[in-house]
Amino acid sequence: MKTSIDISYYPLSQEFRQPIKNFIASLGQKDNISVRSNSMSTQVFGEFDDVMSAVTECIKNAFELPESTFVLKIINMDRNK
């Protein structure tokens, strides 16, 4: 099943830009998914299991930074158009 996820990441610290860049870069290194980002959010597209595995791993790594917040919208269709 194709899946699309819209992710907004809010590191709650003075230095917020670099953790966001690191998160997007780590998603971009994952196989079998497509990643697109803009100034508001990052979108991830692909097969459900691939997308969920990549997003879960990258969020877990990002949570090493205290006080991080993620907002996700998950859609059961490919919105990469």
N, C-alpha and C positions, 0 to 999 in steps of 0.2 A: 504494500500500500504506500502510495506517495504521501509525503508529509511536508508541511511548511511550518517553520517556527519563526515568529517575530520576537526578538529578545531586546530588552532594554536593561542595561547594567548600570547601577549606581553605586560606585565605591564611595562610602561616606567618610571621606577624608579630604584634607587640603590638596593632596596630590592624587587627583582622580584620573587624569588623562592617560598616564602610562599604564595603569592596570587595565583600562579599557582597550588600549592598543594591544596589550599582551593577550587579552582574552580573544580578540578578533584574530590575531595572528595564530594563536593556538588552534582555533577552529579551522583556519585556512590550511593548516597542515594535515588535517584529517582526510582520509581517502573516502571516496564514494559519496561525498556531499558537495553541494555548492554553497558558497557564502557570499553574501552581498551586504555591504554596510553603507549607511548614510549618516547624516548628522543626528538623527533621532534614534535609530535602532540598527540592529543587525538581523538579517534574515538568513535562515539556513534551510536548504531544500534537499530532498532525496528520499530514499526508502526509509520507512518509519524506524526500523531497528538501527540503521546506520546513523540517522539523525539523532535519535534519542541517546544512543551510546556516546556519540561525540559531544553533544551538548552536556550530558550528565558529567562526563569526565572533565570538561573544561570548566564547568561551574564549580565542581568539587575543588579543582586546583585554584580557582579564583577565590574561593572561600578561605584560603590560607590568609588572605588579607582580612583583618577584623572589620566587622560592620559593612558588609557588602549586601546589596539588595538587587535581586533580579526580578523582572516582570516578563512573563512569557505568554504569548498567544500561539496556540497550536491548532493547526488546520489540517484536516484529513484530505488534502488535495495538493497538487503541485501548483503553487502560485508564482513560480519562477518564469514569468513571461514578460 
